[in-house]
Amino acid sequence: MSELSLDRLLSLEHDGWRSLCGRRGGAFYGDLMTPDALMVLVDGSVLDRDAVVASLSDAPSWDSYELHDARRVPLGAEAAALVYRARAVRGDDAPFVALMASTYVVVDGAPRLALYQQTSL
């Protein structure tokens, strides 16, 4: 399987969501993100890698999640984006539903997350 195939990118996204469900998001994304990576969240905040690790290390876990309508966008030989719709549930809160775009680059032979963006629906 290519490092940036649709299946590989979806597998990484599922690994990330499972880490968020298991309160391991800080460690997971700290390893996955490039040193200069950013996350752009629905609330308008832009977090660098260190801020992501800190915020996810204390974040409450998600109870469940679903990913739908995944599409891969090639960005050259060593980069690709994965765009999908996500729905996640935490406790009695209203479900979180958003479009996600995760941009990956190959670093030392492995895909690494360079940019992640959420767009509310």
CNS distance restraints for C-alpha pairs under 8 A (distance, minus, plus):
assign (resid   1 and name CA) (resid   5 and name CA) 6.73 0.50 0.50
assign (resid   1 and name CA) (resid   7 and name CA) 7.87 0.50 0.50
assign (resid   1 and name CA) (resid   8 and name CA) 7.08 0.50 0.50
assign (resid   2 and name CA) (resid   8 and name CA) 7.19 0.50 0.50
assign (resid   3 and name CA) (resid   8 and name CA) 6.21 0.50 0.50
assign (resid   3 and name CA) (resid   9 and name CA) 7.85 0.50 0.50
assign (resid   3 and name CA) (resid 106 and name CA) 7.47 0.50 0.50
assign (resid   3 and name CA) (resid 109 and name CA) 7.69 0.50 0.50
assign (resid   3 and name CA) (resid 110 and name CA) 6.46 0.50 0.50
assign (resid   3 and name CA) (resid 111 and name CA) 6.11 0.50 0.50
assign (resid   4 and name CA) (resid   8 and name CA) 6.05 0.50 0.50
assign (resid   4 and name CA) (resid   9 and name CA) 6.08 0.50 0.50
assign (resid   4 and name CA) (resid  78 and name CA) 7.85 0.50 0.50
assign (resid   4 and name CA) (resid  79 and name CA) 7.17 0.50 0.50
assign (resid   4 and name CA) (resid  80 and name CA) 6.38 0.50 0.50
assign (resid   4 and name CA) (resid 104 and name CA) 7.63 0.50 0.50
assign (resid   4 and name CA) (resid 106 and name CA) 7.84 0.50 0.50
assign (resid   4 and name CA) (resid 111 and name CA) 6.77 0.50 0.50
assign (resid   5 and name CA) (resid   9 and name CA) 6.18 0.50 0.50
assign (resid   5 and name CA) (resid  72 and name CA) 7.74 0.50 0.50
assign (resid   6 and name CA) (resid  10 and name CA) 6.03 0.50 0.50
assign (resid   6 and name CA) (resid  71 and name CA) 7.33 0.50 0.50
assign (resid   6 and name CA) (resid  72 and name CA) 5.72 0.50 0.50
assign (resid   6 and name CA) (resid  82 and name CA) 7.54 0.50 0.50
assign (resid   7 and name CA) (resid  11 and name CA) 6.05 0.50 0.50
assign (resid   8 and name CA) (resid  12 and name CA) 6.32 0.50 0.50
assign (resid   9 and name CA) (resid  13 and name CA) 6.30 0.50 0.50
assign (resid   9 and name CA) (resid  82 and name CA) 6.69 0.50 0.50
assign (resid  10 and name CA) (resid  14 and name CA) 6.15 0.50 0.50
assign (resid  10 and name CA) (resid  70 and name CA) 7.74 0.50 0.50
assign (resid  10 and name CA) (resid  82 and name CA) 7.62 0.50 0.50
assign (resid  11 and name CA) (resid  15 and name CA) 6.12 0.50 0.50
assign (resid  12 and name CA) (resid  16 and name CA) 6.16 0.50 0.50
assign (resid  13 and name CA) (resid  17 and name CA) 6.22 0.50 0.50
assign (resid  14 and name CA) (resid  18 and name CA) 6.02 0.50 0.50
assign (resid  15 and name CA) (resid  19 and name CA) 6.15 0.50 0.50
assign (resid  16 and name CA) (resid  20 and name CA) 6.38 0.50 0.50
assign (resid  16 and name CA) (resid  25 and name CA) 6.84 0.50 0.50
assign (resid  16 and name CA) (resid  28 and name CA) 6.79 0.50 0.50
assign (resid  16 and name CA) (resid  29 and name CA) 7.27 0.50 0.50
assign (resid  17 and name CA) (resid  21 and name CA) 6.27 0.50 0.50
assign (resid  17 and name CA) (resid  25 and name CA) 7.97 0.50 0.50
assign (resid  17 and name CA) (resid  65 and name CA) 7.21 0.50 0.50
assign (resid  18 and name CA) (resid  22 and name CA) 6.17 0.50 0.50
assign (resid  19 and name CA) (resid  23 and name CA) 6.01 0.50 0.50
assign (resid  19 and name CA) (resid  24 and name CA) 4.72 0.50 0.50
assign (resid  19 and name CA) (resid  25 and name CA) 4.85 0.50 0.50
assign (resid  19 and name CA) (resid  28 and name CA) 6.59 0.50 0.50
assign (resid  20 and name CA) (resid  24 and name CA) 5.93 0.50 0.50
assign (resid  20 and name CA) (resid  25 and name CA) 4.74 0.50 0.50
assign (resid  20 and name CA) (resid  56 and name CA) 7.76 0.50 0.50
assign (resid  20 and name CA) (resid  61 and name CA) 5.65 0.50 0.50
assign (resid  20 and name CA) (resid  62 and name CA) 6.17 0.50 0.50
assign (resid  21 and name CA) (resid  61 and name CA) 4.70 0.50 0.50
assign (resid  21 and name CA) (resid  62 and name CA) 4.48 0.50 0.50
assign (resid  21 and name CA) (resid  63 and name CA) 5.93 0.50 0.50
assign (resid  21 and name CA) (resid  64 and name CA) 6.83 0.50 0.50
assign (resid  22 and name CA) (resid  61 and name CA) 6.09 0.50 0.50
assign (resid  22 and name CA) (resid  62 and name CA) 7.72 0.50 0.50
assign (resid  23 and name CA) (resid  56 and name CA) 7.66 0.50 0.50
assign (resid  23 and name CA) (resid  57 and name CA) 7.02 0.50 0.50
assign (resid  23 and name CA) (resid  58 and name CA) 7.87 0.50 0.50
assign (resid  23 and name CA) (resid  59 and name CA) 7.06 0.50 0.50
assign (resid  23 and name CA) (resid  60 and name CA) 6.82 0.50 0.50
assign (resid  23 and name CA) (resid  61 and name CA) 5.27 0.50 0.50
assign (resid  24 and name CA) (resid  28 and name CA) 6.20 0.50 0.50
assign (resid  24 and name CA) (resid  56 and name CA) 7.74 0.50 0.50
assign (resid  24 and name CA) (resid  57 and name CA) 6.86 0.50 0.50
assign (resid  25 and name CA) (resid  29 and name CA) 5.90 0.50 0.50
assign (resid  25 and name CA) (resid  53 and name CA) 7.40 0.50 0.50
assign (resid  25 and name CA) (resid  56 and name CA) 5.35 0.50 0.50
assign (resid  25 and name CA) (resid  57 and name CA) 6.34 0.50 0.50
assign (resid  26 and name CA) (resid  30 and name CA) 5.87 0.50 0.50
assign (resid  26 and name CA) (resid  52 and name CA) 6.77 0.50 0.50
assign (resid  26 and name CA) (resid  53 and name CA) 4.10 0.50 0.50
assign (resid  26 and name CA) (resid  54 and name CA) 6.50 0.50 0.50
assign (resid  26 and name CA) (resid  55 and name CA) 7.24 0.50 0.50
assign (resid  26 and name CA) (resid  56 and name CA) 4.60 0.50 0.50
assign (resid  26 and name CA) (resid  57 and name CA) 4.49 0.50 0.50
assign (resid  27 and name CA) (resid  31 and name CA) 6.33 0.50 0.50
assign (resid  27 and name CA) (resid  53 and name CA) 6.67 0.50 0.50
assign (resid  27 and name CA) (resid  57 and name CA) 7.33 0.50 0.50
assign (resid  28 and name CA) (resid  32 and name CA) 6.22 0.50 0.50
assign (resid  29 and name CA) (resid  33 and name CA) 5.67 0.50 0.50
assign (resid  29 and name CA) (resid  49 and name CA) 7.89 0.50 0.50
assign (resid  29 and name CA) (resid  52 and name CA) 7.47 0.50 0.50
assign (resid  29 and name CA) (resid  53 and name CA) 6.64 0.50 0.50
assign (resid  30 and name CA) (resid  49 and name CA) 6.59 0.50 0.50
assign (resid  30 and name CA) (resid  50 and name CA) 7.51 0.50 0.50
assign (resid  30 and name CA) (resid  52 and name CA) 7.64 0.50 0.50
assign (resid  30 and name CA) (resid  53 and name CA) 5.65 0.50 0.50
assign (resid  32 and name CA) (resid 111 and name CA) 7.90 0.50 0.50
assign (resid  32 and name CA) (resid 112 and name CA) 5.24 0.50 0.50
assign (resid  32 and name CA) (resid 113 and name CA) 5.79 0.50 0.50
assign (resid  33 and name CA) (resid  37 and name CA) 5.84 0.50 0.50
assign (resid  33 and name CA) (resid  49 and name CA) 6.65 0.50 0.50
assign (resid  33 and name CA) (resid 112 and name CA) 5.45 0.50 0.50
assign (resid  33 and name CA) (resid 113 and name CA) 4.47 0.50 0.50
assign (resid  33 and name CA) (resid 114 and name CA) 5.97 0.50 0.50
assign (resid  34 and name CA) (resid  49 and name CA) 7.65 0.50 0.50
assign (resid  34 and name CA) (resid 112 and name CA) 5.89 0.50 0.50
assign (resid  34 and name CA) (resid 113 and name CA) 5.98 0.50 0.50
assign (resid  34 and name CA) (resid 114 and name CA) 5.50 0.50 0.50
assign (resid  35 and name CA) (resid  49 and name CA) 6.51 0.50 0.50
assign (resid  36 and name CA) (resid  48 and name CA) 6.88 0.50 0.50
assign (resid  36 and name CA) (resid  49 and name CA) 6.79 0.50 0.50
assign (resid  36 and name CA) (resid 114 and name CA) 7.21 0.50 0.50
assign (resid  37 and name CA) (resid  48 and name CA) 6.01 0.50 0.50
assign (resid  37 and name CA) (resid  49 and name CA) 5.82 0.50 0.50
assign (resid  37 and name CA) (resid 113 and name CA) 6.81 0.50 0.50
assign (resid  37 and name CA) (resid 114 and name CA) 4.41 0.50 0.50
assign (resid  37 and name CA) (resid 115 and name CA) 5.53 0.50 0.50
assign (resid  38 and name CA) (resid  46 and name CA) 6.62 0.50 0.50
assign (resid  38 and name CA) (resid  47 and name CA) 5.54 0.50 0.50
assign (resid  38 and name CA) (resid  48 and name CA) 4.64 0.50 0.50
assign (resid  38 and name CA) (resid  49 and name CA) 6.27 0.50 0.50
assign (resid  38 and name CA) (resid 114 and name CA) 6.57 0.50 0.50
assign (resid  38 and name CA) (resid 115 and name CA) 5.09 0.50 0.50
assign (resid  38 and name CA) (resid 116 and name CA) 6.47 0.50 0.50
assign (resid  39 and name CA) (resid  46 and name CA) 5.63 0.50 0.50
assign (resid  39 and name CA) (resid  47 and name CA) 5.15 0.50 0.50
assign (resid  39 and name CA) (resid  48 and name CA) 6.53 0.50 0.50
assign (resid  39 and name CA) (resid  49 and name CA) 7.87 0.50 0.50
assign (resid  39 and name CA) (resid  52 and name CA) 7.47 0.50 0.50
assign (resid  39 and name CA) (resid 115 and name CA) 5.88 0.50 0.50
assign (resid  39 and name CA) (resid 116 and name CA) 4.69 0.50 0.50
assign (resid  39 and name CA) (resid 117 and name CA) 5.82 0.50 0.50
assign (resid  40 and name CA) (resid  44 and name CA) 6.68 0.50 0.50
assign (resid  40 and name CA) (resid  45 and name CA) 5.94 0.50 0.50
assign (resid  40 and name CA) (resid  46 and name CA) 4.56 0.50 0.50
assign (resid  40 and name CA) (resid  47 and name CA) 6.57 0.50 0.50
assign (resid  40 and name CA) (resid 115 and name CA) 7.88 0.50 0.50
assign (resid  40 and name CA) (resid 116 and name CA) 6.12 0.50 0.50
assign (resid  40 and name CA) (resid 117 and name CA) 4.59 0.50 0.50
assign (resid  40 and name CA) (resid 118 and name CA) 6.30 0.50 0.50
assign (resid  41 and name CA) (resid  45 and name CA) 5.46 0.50 0.50
assign (resid  41 and name CA) (resid  46 and name CA) 6.43 0.50 0.50
assign (resid  41 and name CA) (resid 117 and name CA) 5.95 0.50 0.50
assign (resid  41 and name CA) (resid 118 and name CA) 5.11 0.50 0.50
assign (resid  41 and name CA) (resid 119 and name CA) 7.44 0.50 0.50
assign (resid  42 and name CA) (resid 117 and name CA) 7.87 0.50 0.50
assign (resid  42 and name CA) (resid 118 and name CA) 5.28 0.50 0.50
assign (resid  42 and name CA) (resid 119 and name CA) 5.58 0.50 0.50
assign (resid  42 and name CA) (resid 120 and name CA) 5.92 0.50 0.50
assign (resid  47 and name CA) (resid  51 and name CA) 5.45 0.50 0.50
assign (resid  47 and name CA) (resid  52 and name CA) 5.85 0.50 0.50
assign (resid  48 and name CA) (resid  52 and name CA) 6.18 0.50 0.50
assign (resid  49 and name CA) (resid  53 and name CA) 6.25 0.50 0.50
assign (resid  50 and name CA) (resid  54 and name CA) 6.24 0.50 0.50
assign (resid  51 and name CA) (resid  55 and name CA) 5.98 0.50 0.50
assign (resid  52 and name CA) (resid  56 and name CA) 5.95 0.50 0.50
assign (resid  53 and name CA) (resid  57 and name CA) 5.94 0.50 0.50
assign (resid  54 and name CA) (resid  58 and name CA) 6.98 0.50 0.50
assign (resid  55 and name CA) (resid  59 and name CA) 6.22 0.50 0.50
assign (resid  61 and name CA) (resid  90 and name CA) 7.07 0.50 0.50
assign (resid  62 and name CA) (resid  88 and name CA) 6.72 0.50 0.50
assign (resid  62 and name CA) (resid  89 and name CA) 5.91 0.50 0.50
assign (resid  62 and name CA) (resid  90 and name CA) 4.75 0.50 0.50
assign (resid  62 and name CA) (resid  91 and name CA) 7.81 0.50 0.50
assign (resid  63 and name CA) (resid  88 and name CA) 7.50 0.50 0.50
assign (resid  63 and name CA) (resid  89 and name CA) 5.60 0.50 0.50
assign (resid  63 and name CA) (resid  90 and name CA) 5.10 0.50 0.50
assign (resid  63 and name CA) (resid  91 and name CA) 6.81 0.50 0.50
assign (resid  64 and name CA) (resid  88 and name CA) 5.65 0.50 0.50
assign (resid  64 and name CA) (resid  89 and name CA) 5.41 0.50 0.50
assign (resid  64 and name CA) (resid  90 and name CA) 7.22 0.50 0.50
assign (resid  65 and name CA) (resid  86 and name CA) 7.05 0.50 0.50
assign (resid  65 and name CA) (resid  87 and name CA) 5.53 0.50 0.50
assign (resid  65 and name CA) (resid  88 and name CA) 4.09 0.50 0.50
assign (resid  65 and name CA) (resid  89 and name CA) 6.35 0.50 0.50
assign (resid  66 and name CA) (resid  86 and name CA) 5.65 0.50 0.50
assign (resid  66 and name CA) (resid  87 and name CA) 5.23 0.50 0.50
assign (resid  66 and name CA) (resid  88 and name CA) 6.40 0.50 0.50
assign (resid  67 and name CA) (resid  84 and name CA) 6.63 0.50 0.50
assign (resid  67 and name CA) (resid  85 and name CA) 5.80 0.50 0.50
assign (resid  67 and name CA) (resid  86 and name CA) 4.64 0.50 0.50
assign (resid  67 and name CA) (resid  87 and name CA) 6.68 0.50 0.50
assign (resid  68 and name CA) (resid  84 and name CA) 5.86 0.50 0.50
assign (resid  68 and name CA) (resid  85 and name CA) 5.12 0.50 0.50
assign (resid  68 and name CA) (resid  86 and name CA) 6.31 0.50 0.50
assign (resid  69 and name CA) (resid  83 and name CA) 7.94 0.50 0.50
assign (resid  69 and name CA) (resid  84 and name CA) 5.37 0.50 0.50
assign (resid  69 and name CA) (resid  85 and name CA) 6.19 0.50 0.50
assign (resid  70 and name CA) (resid  82 and name CA) 6.72 0.50 0.50
assign (resid  70 and name CA) (resid  83 and name CA) 5.61 0.50 0.50
assign (resid  70 and name CA) (resid  84 and name CA) 4.32 0.50 0.50
assign (resid  70 and name CA) (resid  85 and name CA) 7.15 0.50 0.50
assign (resid  71 and name CA) (resid  82 and name CA) 5.71 0.50 0.50
assign (resid  71 and name CA) (resid  83 and name CA) 5.26 0.50 0.50
assign (resid  71 and name CA) (resid  84 and name CA) 6.40 0.50 0.50
assign (resid  72 and name CA) (resid  80 and name CA) 6.80 0.50 0.50
assign (resid  72 and name CA) (resid  81 and name CA) 5.72 0.50 0.50
assign (resid  72 and name CA) (resid  82 and name CA) 4.65 0.50 0.50
assign (resid  72 and name CA) (resid  83 and name CA) 6.45 0.50 0.50
assign (resid  73 and name CA) (resid  80 and name CA) 5.55 0.50 0.50
assign (resid  73 and name CA) (resid  81 and name CA) 4.99 0.50 0.50
assign (resid  73 and name CA) (resid  82 and name CA) 6.26 0.50 0.50
assign (resid  73 and name CA) (resid  83 and name CA) 7.67 0.50 0.50
assign (resid  74 and name CA) (resid  79 and name CA) 6.63 0.50 0.50
assign (resid  74 and name CA) (resid  80 and name CA) 4.47 0.50 0.50
assign (resid  74 and name CA) (resid  81 and name CA) 6.50 0.50 0.50
assign (resid  75 and name CA) (resid  79 and name CA) 5.04 0.50 0.50
assign (resid  75 and name CA) (resid  80 and name CA) 4.80 0.50 0.50
assign (resid  75 and name CA) (resid  81 and name CA) 7.12 0.50 0.50
assign (resid  76 and name CA) (resid  80 and name CA) 7.03 0.50 0.50
assign (resid  78 and name CA) (resid 105 and name CA) 5.58 0.50 0.50
assign (resid  78 and name CA) (resid 106 and name CA) 5.27 0.50 0.50
assign (resid  79 and name CA) (resid 103 and name CA) 7.23 0.50 0.50
assign (resid  79 and name CA) (resid 104 and name CA) 5.53 0.50 0.50
assign (resid  79 and name CA) (resid 105 and name CA) 4.29 0.50 0.50
assign (resid  79 and name CA) (resid 106 and name CA) 6.37 0.50 0.50
assign (resid  80 and name CA) (resid 103 and name CA) 5.81 0.50 0.50
assign (resid  80 and name CA) (resid 104 and name CA) 5.47 0.50 0.50
assign (resid  80 and name CA) (resid 105 and name CA) 6.70 0.50 0.50
assign (resid  81 and name CA) (resid 101 and name CA) 6.53 0.50 0.50
assign (resid  81 and name CA) (resid 102 and name CA) 5.39 0.50 0.50
assign (resid  81 and name CA) (resid 103 and name CA) 4.09 0.50 0.50
assign (resid  81 and name CA) (resid 104 and name CA) 5.97 0.50 0.50
assign (resid  82 and name CA) (resid 100 and name CA) 7.90 0.50 0.50
assign (resid  82 and name CA) (resid 101 and name CA) 5.60 0.50 0.50
assign (resid  82 and name CA) (resid 102 and name CA) 5.19 0.50 0.50
assign (resid  82 and name CA) (resid 103 and name CA) 6.40 0.50 0.50
assign (resid  83 and name CA) (resid  99 and name CA) 7.21 0.50 0.50
assign (resid  83 and name CA) (resid 100 and name CA) 5.58 0.50 0.50
assign (resid  83 and name CA) (resid 101 and name CA) 4.42 0.50 0.50
assign (resid  83 and name CA) (resid 102 and name CA) 6.55 0.50 0.50
assign (resid  84 and name CA) (resid  99 and name CA) 5.74 0.50 0.50
assign (resid  84 and name CA) (resid 100 and name CA) 5.37 0.50 0.50
assign (resid  84 and name CA) (resid 101 and name CA) 6.68 0.50 0.50
assign (resid  85 and name CA) (resid  97 and name CA) 7.30 0.50 0.50
assign (resid  85 and name CA) (resid  98 and name CA) 5.80 0.50 0.50
assign (resid  85 and name CA) (resid  99 and name CA) 4.42 0.50 0.50
assign (resid  85 and name CA) (resid 100 and name CA) 6.04 0.50 0.50
assign (resid  86 and name CA) (resid  96 and name CA) 7.81 0.50 0.50
assign (resid  86 and name CA) (resid  97 and name CA) 5.62 0.50 0.50
assign (resid  86 and name CA) (resid  98 and name CA) 5.58 0.50 0.50
assign (resid  86 and name CA) (resid  99 and name CA) 6.25 0.50 0.50
assign (resid  86 and name CA) (resid 100 and name CA) 6.99 0.50 0.50
assign (resid  87 and name CA) (resid  95 and name CA) 6.48 0.50 0.50
assign (resid  87 and name CA) (resid  96 and name CA) 5.52 0.50 0.50
assign (resid  87 and name CA) (resid  97 and name CA) 4.44 0.50 0.50
assign (resid  87 and name CA) (resid  98 and name CA) 6.80 0.50 0.50
assign (resid  88 and name CA) (resid  95 and name CA) 5.66 0.50 0.50
assign (resid  88 and name CA) (resid  96 and name CA) 5.15 0.50 0.50
assign (resid  88 and name CA) (resid  97 and name CA) 6.61 0.50 0.50
assign (resid  89 and name CA) (resid  93 and name CA) 7.07 0.50 0.50
assign (resid  89 and name CA) (resid  94 and name CA) 7.14 0.50 0.50
assign (resid  89 and name CA) (resid  95 and name CA) 4.81 0.50 0.50
assign (resid  89 and name CA) (resid  96 and name CA) 6.33 0.50 0.50
assign (resid  90 and name CA) (resid  94 and name CA) 7.86 0.50 0.50
assign (resid  90 and name CA) (resid  95 and name CA) 7.18 0.50 0.50
assign (resid  97 and name CA) (resid 120 and name CA) 6.72 0.50 0.50
assign (resid  97 and name CA) (resid 121 and name CA) 6.51 0.50 0.50
assign (resid  98 and name CA) (resid 118 and name CA) 6.27 0.50 0.50
assign (resid  98 and name CA) (resid 119 and name CA) 5.48 0.50 0.50
assign (resid  98 and name CA) (resid 120 and name CA) 4.47 0.50 0.50
assign (resid  98 and name CA) (resid 121 and name CA) 5.33 0.50 0.50
assign (resid  99 and name CA) (resid 118 and name CA) 5.70 0.50 0.50
assign (resid  99 and name CA) (resid 119 and name CA) 5.03 0.50 0.50
assign (resid  99 and name CA) (resid 120 and name CA) 6.30 0.50 0.50
assign (resid  99 and name CA) (resid 121 and name CA) 6.94 0.50 0.50
assign (resid 100 and name CA) (resid 116 and name CA) 7.23 0.50 0.50
assign (resid 100 and name CA) (resid 117 and name CA) 5.71 0.50 0.50
assign (resid 100 and name CA) (resid 118 and name CA) 4.69 0.50 0.50
assign (resid 100 and name CA) (resid 119 and name CA) 6.42 0.50 0.50
assign (resid 101 and name CA) (resid 115 and name CA) 7.96 0.50 0.50
assign (resid 101 and name CA) (resid 116 and name CA) 5.60 0.50 0.50
assign (resid 101 and name CA) (resid 117 and name CA) 5.20 0.50 0.50
assign (resid 101 and name CA) (resid 118 and name CA) 6.63 0.50 0.50
assign (resid 102 and name CA) (resid 113 and name CA) 6.86 0.50 0.50
assign (resid 102 and name CA) (resid 114 and name CA) 7.71 0.50 0.50
assign (resid 102 and name CA) (resid 115 and name CA) 5.89 0.50 0.50
assign (resid 102 and name CA) (resid 116 and name CA) 4.42 0.50 0.50
assign (resid 102 and name CA) (resid 117 and name CA) 6.59 0.50 0.50
assign (resid 103 and name CA) (resid 113 and name CA) 5.97 0.50 0.50
assign (resid 103 and name CA) (resid 114 and name CA) 5.67 0.50 0.50
assign (resid 103 and name CA) (resid 115 and name CA) 5.07 0.50 0.50
assign (resid 103 and name CA) (resid 116 and name CA) 6.21 0.50 0.50
assign (resid 104 and name CA) (resid 111 and name CA) 5.89 0.50 0.50
assign (resid 104 and name CA) (resid 112 and name CA) 5.31 0.50 0.50
assign (resid 104 and name CA) (resid 113 and name CA) 4.55 0.50 0.50
assign (resid 104 and name CA) (resid 114 and name CA) 5.50 0.50 0.50
assign (resid 104 and name CA) (resid 115 and name CA) 7.19 0.50 0.50
assign (resid 105 and name CA) (resid 111 and name CA) 5.47 0.50 0.50
assign (resid 105 and name CA) (resid 112 and name CA) 5.42 0.50 0.50
assign (resid 105 and name CA) (resid 113 and name CA) 6.57 0.50 0.50
assign (resid 105 and name CA) (resid 114 and name CA) 6.51 0.50 0.50
assign (resid 106 and name CA) (resid 110 and name CA) 5.16 0.50 0.50
assign (resid 106 and name CA) (resid 111 and name CA) 4.40 0.50 0.50
assign (resid 106 and name CA) (resid 112 and name CA) 6.04 0.50 0.50
assign (resid 107 and name CA) (resid 111 and name CA) 6.22 0.50 0.50
assign (resid 107 and name CA) (resid 112 and name CA) 6.44 0.50 0.50
